[in-house]
Structures are given as structure tokens and as C-alpha cells.
Amino acid sequence: MERLRNTQQGQSIFDGEPAADGSSKQKAGPPAALDGQGYAPEASTLKEHLARAVDPDPRWRIRYQKRKVMQMIRNGREPTREELIRQRERQVVSHSPPVPTSTKKLTMLARQIVGKTVDEAIVQMKFSKKKAAREVKYELERARDLAIVQRGMGLGKHTGEILEKPKKIKTKEGRIIEVSDPTRLYVDESWVGKGPWRGMRIQYHARSRMSAMWRPTTRLAIVLKEEKTRIRQHEERVEKQAKAKPWVHLPNRPVTAQRPYYTW
């Protein structure tokens, strides 16, 4: 721990965090080396620094894995296909606070970002004319940061998981895309739900009548996954199609139940 603490001083992705004893005083690191144009280098890519993002609490992870293994042995069963997939592939689910809009308006934006990469979805929301697009953009950026910091997703360029040759796959929406980074983040699911009412006002009608008009709020949920998931789904579809038997228009089977008149 002392070695890790010393390597995090100065120009680090965690520079400025409080020390272990609670004080915010840290050693001043060496000044950032500037290039010819006067720009400082990017964040540190040292193994110790990246370990804090990929595996922030290794002791908790080891205890959790041991507990799950003991639970599986105690139950006397093998892990299911869904459990194996969750072990190999990572995802993050982000729920937004109540947004002051209706589900009818936010559903259109939620459908627009499904299937796109996070960068493409953010660009779509940035140039959208809808008022609620800025809320969706903020939630996308928040979900992206949670995926990188808490789950260690989207770090293929730093961990060396880039493919030498881009791979063409077909998504479940029917689009053909090229994937060079298997850890690239994309929006797998996006849905909306009703939130608490934020107020009520009176709506006046003719003949001295009135009614209550409630102001709604909506919650947005976003599921981010890596391109590894779409690659696996594409390979499973191709394998299933290869194993399928040829379709026969007129199968060779005996004709039964013949009648001299129509059955209807």
C-alpha cells in the first residue's frame, strides 16, 4: 500500500484525492512535461493507476468470488449460461433522477439512442432540438463515467485489447458495423418510467367547471455494454443459421383425411 500511495503522487489520474489519514495534503509531484505546443500529456497509464479503476477493491472481489463458489458447491449445481456470460462480459445500469417531462416525449429520445455507441448517442443528443435531449446527454455521460470508473469498461486502448483487423458484425437491429475495439461502450437498452408528480394546477373549463392538471416526471434507465457482447451475439446467430436444416416447401409425407367435399 505504501508503494501504491507513493506512485499516485504528482501527475496521476487520482491526483487531488485525500490521503489515508483524512488530510488533503499531498506531496507535490514533478511539473507536467509540456510538448512543443504547450499541452500537458494525457492521464497516467501505469498498471498501478489503472488497477484502481479496473479493480478498485480487490479484497472485496475475492471474498465475493469465494462466497459465490461456496454457494454453487453447496447447492450442487453447475453455473448456468447466464451466470457464465455475466462473468465474462460487463455491463452497467444507470437510473436517472426524475426528469420534468412526460414519458411520451422522453420515449422518442430513448428509442433514438438504442444500438448506438456512447459517443454517437452523445452527439445525437447534443444537436437534437428536443428540450429533454440535454437531460439524456447528461445521463449518457454519467453512465459512461460509471462504467469506466466502477466496472473498468472501455479501457481497451490502455490494456491492449485492440483487434489488429476490424471485424464486421451484424447487430440485432440489422445494421452492419465494424468493430476494432472490443471494449467500446454502446447503448444496449434504454427505457423510461413514470416518476412522482411534481405539482398540480387547476385547468378551467367552460360553464364554471374545472379539473386538476398534474405535472409529470419521468425516469430514464440506460444499460451500457461492451462490443464483446455484440460480437458474441453475432457469432451465435451465424452458428444457429449454419446449423438450421434446409426449408422444404413440399415435404414428402402421406396425404390423409381426404374428403369429397371441402372441410369448411
C-alpha positions as CSV (number, residue, x, y, z in Angstrom):
1,M,0.0,0.0,0.0
2,E,2.9,2.4,0.7
3,R,4.3,1.7,-2.8
4,L,0.9,2.3,-4.4
5,R,0.5,5.5,-2.4
6,N,3.9,6.8,-3.5
7,T,3.2,6.1,-7.2
8,Q,0.0,8.1,-7.1
9,Q,1.6,11.4,-6.1
10,G,2.0,14.1,-8.7
11,Q,0.7,13.7,-12.2
12,S,-1.8,10.9,-11.7
13,I,-5.5,10.2,-12.6
14,F,-6.2,10.3,-8.9
15,D,-4.2,13.5,-8.1
16,G,-6.0,15.6,-5.5
17,E,-7.7,12.9,-3.6
18,P,-7.5,13.0,0.3
19,A,-4.8,10.9,1.9
20,A,-5.4,7.8,4.0
21,D,-5.4,9.7,7.3
22,G,-8.1,12.0,6.2
23,S,-5.9,15.1,5.4
24,S,-5.9,16.6,1.9
25,K,-2.2,17.4,2.0
26,Q,-0.2,15.5,-0.6
27,K,3.4,15.7,-1.9
28,A,3.8,17.9,-4.8
29,G,4.8,15.9,-7.8
30,P,7.1,16.9,-10.6
31,P,5.7,19.5,-13.0
32,A,3.9,18.2,-16.1
33,A,6.2,18.0,-19.1
34,L,4.9,20.1,-22.0
35,D,5.3,19.3,-25.6
36,G,6.2,21.8,-28.3
37,Q,2.7,23.3,-28.5
38,G,2.3,23.7,-24.7
39,Y,-0.1,20.8,-23.9
40,A,0.4,18.5,-20.9
41,P,0.4,14.7,-21.5
42,E,-2.7,12.5,-21.0
43,A,-3.6,10.7,-17.8
44,S,-1.3,8.1,-16.4
45,T,-1.5,4.6,-17.9
46,L,0.7,2.9,-15.3
47,K,-0.5,-0.5,-14.2
48,E,-0.9,0.6,-10.6
49,H,-3.1,3.6,-11.6
50,L,-5.3,1.6,-14.0
51,A,-5.8,-1.1,-11.3
52,R,-7.7,1.4,-9.2
53,A,-10.3,1.8,-12.0
54,V,-10.4,-1.9,-13.2
55,D,-10.3,-3.4,-9.7
56,P,-10.8,-0.8,-7.0
57,D,-11.4,-3.2,-4.1
58,P,-9.6,-6.5,-4.8
59,R,-10.2,-7.9,-1.3
60,W,-14.0,-7.4,-1.6
61,R,-13.9,-9.1,-5.1
62,I,-12.0,-12.1,-3.8
63,R,-14.4,-12.5,-0.9
64,Y,-17.4,-12.2,-3.2
65,Q,-16.0,-14.8,-5.6
66,K,-15.2,-17.2,-2.8
67,R,-18.8,-16.8,-1.4
68,K,-20.3,-17.5,-4.8
69,V,-18.1,-20.6,-5.4
70,M,-19.1,-22.0,-2.0
71,Q,-22.7,-21.2,-2.7
72,M,-22.6,-23.0,-6.0
73,I,-20.9,-26.1,-4.4
74,R,-23.3,-26.1,-1.6
75,N,-26.3,-26.1,-4.0
76,G,-24.7,-28.9,-6.0
77,R,-25.2,-27.4,-9.5
78,E,-23.1,-26.1,-12.3
79,P,-23.2,-22.4,-13.3
80,T,-25.9,-21.5,-15.8
81,R,-25.2,-19.9,-19.2
82,E,-26.4,-16.5,-17.9
83,E,-24.0,-16.7,-15.0
84,L,-21.1,-17.6,-17.2
85,I,-21.9,-14.7,-19.5
86,R,-22.1,-12.2,-16.6
87,Q,-18.6,-13.4,-15.5
88,R,-17.1,-12.8,-18.9
89,E,-19.0,-9.7,-20.0
90,R,-19.5,-6.5,-18.1
91,Q,-22.4,-4.1,-18.1
92,V,-23.6,-1.1,-16.1
93,V,-27.2,0.1,-15.5
94,S,-27.8,3.8,-14.8
95,H,-31.1,5.2,-13.5
96,S,-31.6,9.0,-13.8
97,P,-33.4,11.2,-11.2
98,P,-36.9,12.3,-12.1
99,V,-36.8,14.5,-15.3
100,P,-39.5,17.2,-15.5
101,T,-41.1,15.9,-18.7
102,S,-43.6,13.2,-19.8
103,T,-43.0,9.7,-20.8
104,K,-44.4,10.3,-24.2
105,K,-41.8,12.9,-25.0
106,L,-38.8,11.1,-23.5
107,T,-39.6,7.7,-25.1
108,M,-38.7,9.1,-28.5
109,L,-35.2,10.1,-27.4
110,A,-34.8,6.8,-25.5
111,R,-35.5,4.9,-28.7
112,Q,-33.1,7.1,-30.7
113,I,-30.0,6.2,-28.7
114,V,-30.6,2.4,-28.6
115,G,-28.0,0.4,-30.6
116,K,-25.6,3.4,-31.0
117,T,-22.2,3.7,-29.4
118,V,-22.0,6.1,-26.4
119,D,-20.1,8.7,-28.5
120,E,-22.7,8.6,-31.3
121,A,-25.5,8.9,-28.8
122,I,-24.0,11.9,-27.1
123,V,-23.5,13.6,-30.5
124,Q,-27.2,12.9,-31.4
125,M,-28.4,14.4,-28.1
126,K,-26.0,17.4,-28.4
127,F,-27.5,18.5,-31.8
128,S,-31.1,17.5,-31.0
129,K,-33.8,20.2,-30.9
130,K,-35.7,18.5,-28.2
131,K,-35.6,20.2,-24.8
132,A,-35.2,16.9,-22.9
133,A,-32.2,15.9,-25.0
134,R,-29.8,17.7,-22.6
135,E,-31.0,15.5,-19.8
136,V,-30.4,12.4,-21.9
137,K,-27.0,13.7,-22.8
138,Y,-26.1,14.3,-19.1
139,E,-27.3,10.8,-18.2
140,L,-25.3,9.2,-21.0
141,E,-22.1,11.0,-19.8
142,R,-22.8,9.9,-16.2
143,A,-23.4,6.3,-17.2
144,R,-20.2,6.3,-19.3
145,D,-18.1,7.6,-16.3
146,L,-19.7,5.0,-14.0
147,A,-18.8,2.2,-16.5
148,I,-15.2,3.3,-16.8
149,V,-14.5,4.0,-13.0
150,Q,-16.6,1.3,-11.3
151,R,-16.5,-1.5,-13.9
152,G,-13.3,-0.8,-15.8
153,M,-15.1,-0.8,-19.1
154,G,-13.9,0.9,-22.3
155,L,-10.2,0.7,-21.5
156,G,-9.2,-1.4,-24.5
157,K,-6.7,1.1,-25.7
158,H,-4.8,1.1,-22.4
159,T,-5.0,-2.7,-21.8
160,G,-4.0,-3.7,-25.4
161,E,-7.3,-5.4,-26.4
162,I,-7.5,-3.6,-29.8
163,L,-8.1,-6.0,-32.7
164,E,-5.4,-6.0,-35.4
165,K,-8.1,-6.3,-38.2
166,P,-11.5,-4.7,-37.7
167,K,-14.3,-7.2,-37.5
168,K,-17.6,-6.8,-39.4
169,I,-20.7,-7.9,-37.4
170,K,-24.5,-7.5,-37.8
171,T,-26.4,-6.1,-34.8
172,K,-29.8,-7.2,-33.7
173,E,-31.2,-4.1,-35.3
174,G,-29.9,-5.3,-38.7
175,R,-27.1,-2.8,-39.1
176,I,-23.6,-3.9,-40.2
177,I,-20.8,-2.3,-38.3
178,E,-17.0,-2.6,-37.9
179,V,-15.5,-3.3,-34.5
180,S,-11.8,-2.7,-33.8
181,D,-12.1,-2.2,-30.0
182,P,-14.0,-5.0,-28.2
183,T,-14.3,-2.8,-25.1
184,R,-16.1,0.1,-26.8
185,L,-19.2,1.1,-25.0
186,Y,-22.7,1.1,-26.6
187,V,-26.3,1.5,-25.5
188,D,-27.8,-1.9,-25.3
189,E,-31.2,-0.9,-23.7
190,S,-33.0,2.3,-22.8
191,W,-36.4,2.7,-21.4
192,V,-38.5,5.2,-19.4
193,G,-40.9,5.0,-16.5
194,K,-43.1,7.4,-14.6
195,G,-41.8,9.3,-11.6
196,P,-43.5,11.2,-8.8
197,W,-45.8,14.1,-9.6
198,R,-44.1,17.4,-9.2
199,G,-47.2,19.6,-8.7
200,M,-50.7,20.3,-9.7
201,R,-52.5,23.3,-11.2
202,I,-56.2,24.0,-11.9
203,Q,-57.4,23.9,-15.5
204,Y,-60.5,25.9,-16.1
205,H,-63.3,24.9,-18.4
206,A,-66.5,26.3,-19.7
207,R,-69.7,26.6,-17.6
208,S,-67.7,27.2,-14.4
209,R,-66.1,23.8,-14.4
210,M,-62.5,23.0,-13.5
211,S,-60.2,20.0,-13.4
212,A,-56.8,19.1,-11.9
213,M,-53.8,19.1,-14.3
214,W,-50.9,17.1,-12.8
215,R,-47.3,17.9,-13.9
216,P,-45.5,14.6,-14.5
217,T,-41.9,13.5,-14.2
218,T,-40.1,10.6,-15.9
219,R,-37.1,8.4,-15.1
220,L,-34.7,7.2,-17.7
221,A,-32.8,3.9,-17.5
222,I,-29.8,3.1,-19.7
223,V,-27.8,-0.1,-20.0
224,L,-24.3,0.1,-21.3
225,K,-22.4,-2.9,-22.6
226,E,-19.1,-3.6,-24.4
227,E,-18.8,-4.6,-28.0
228,K,-17.8,-8.1,-26.8
229,T,-21.5,-8.8,-26.2
230,R,-22.5,-7.9,-29.8
231,I,-19.6,-9.9,-31.2
232,R,-20.8,-13.0,-29.2
233,Q,-24.5,-12.4,-30.3
234,H,-23.4,-12.2,-33.9
235,E,-21.4,-15.4,-33.8
236,E,-24.3,-17.2,-32.1
237,R,-26.7,-16.1,-34.8
238,V,-24.3,-17.2,-37.5
239,E,-23.8,-20.6,-35.9
240,K,-27.5,-21.1,-35.4
241,Q,-28.2,-20.2,-39.1
242,A,-25.4,-22.7,-40.2
243,K,-27.0,-25.5,-38.1
244,A,-30.5,-24.9,-39.4
245,K,-32.0,-27.5,-41.7
246,P,-33.0,-26.5,-45.2
247,W,-36.6,-25.4,-45.6
248,V,-38.7,-27.8,-47.8
249,H,-41.7,-26.2,-49.5
250,L,-43.5,-29.5,-50.2
251,P,-42.4,-32.2,-47.7
252,N,-42.8,-35.8,-48.7
253,R,-45.5,-37.0,-46.4
254,P,-48.6,-39.1,-46.9
255,V,-51.9,-37.3,-47.6
256,T,-54.6,-38.1,-45.1
257,A,-58.2,-37.1,-44.2
258,Q,-59.3,-36.7,-47.9
259,R,-63.0,-35.9,-48.3
260,P,-65.1,-35.4,-51.5
261,Y,-66.1,-32.0,-50.2
262,Y,-64.4,-29.0,-48.6
263,T,-63.7,-29.1,-44.9
264,W,-65.2,-25.7,-44.2
